[in-house]
Amino acid sequence: MKPIQEISGIKSWAEDDRPREKMLLKGRQALSDAELIAILIGSGTRDITAVDLSKEILRSYDNKLNQLGRVQIDDLKKFKGIGEAKAISILAALELGRRRREEAGHELQRITSSKDAYEIMSAKLGDIDHEEFWILLLSRSHKVKDKICISRGGISGTVVDQRLVFKPAIEKLASAIILCHNHPSGTLHPSEQDKVLTKKLVASSKLLEIPILDHLIYTDSGFYSFADEGLI
């Protein structure tokens, strides 16, 4: 005969594995994304449980939290059973996750590789549905002096003025620059426009003696480094 405590534990799995009880028994790492979201929304409807509702929401965004992190409150309210309060809870949790990544980036402020630069900027470029172009200004020892957004655009691209790239670098006496922009489309490789722009900026940087060390392209699945690929 099994101990009473174990029988009670088995009963706690009867209704959708009850995410709260599962976290208590097995730890937060044991929960799926849907179960974690179910804890946030608390309850489902008469027709669907909180876990199944969470699965439905995730499926609508290809089961990717990065895509879910880009939605607005009204987008979530389209799901039956998600009102304003539950939508706010979901987005607040996702925003905390984004800020945690950004905080981790602040802790690593010296660039030694393309991966370092990627981690420092991933929180700013990871959860947006439009294109942005940023620069990292570095000291002589490759410590980050500043992060500056040069331009914001649409889903397919953004316009970058060379003067706006080098003006803050000159004013802040940067010793080097790293270029960063995202591809909301998810395309990991540079476009011909990206290559032409990079070539022009690198040529200008040589005249100004402010070297461009890399150009990173961000997507939900990772990053592309011009320097790692031998294009700078």
Secondary structure, 3 states (H helix, E strand, C coil): CCCHHHHHHHHCCCCCCCHHHHHHHHCHHHCCHHHHHHHHHCCCCCCCCHHHHHHHHHHHCCCCHHHHCCCCHHHHCCCCCCCHHHHHHHHHHHHHHHHHHHHHHHHCCECCCHHHHHHHHHHHHCCCCCCEEEEEEECCCCEEEEEEEEEECCCCCCCCCHHHHHHHHHHCCCCEEEEEEECCCCCCCCCHHHHHHHHHHHHHHHHHCCCEEEEEEEECCEEEECCCCCCC
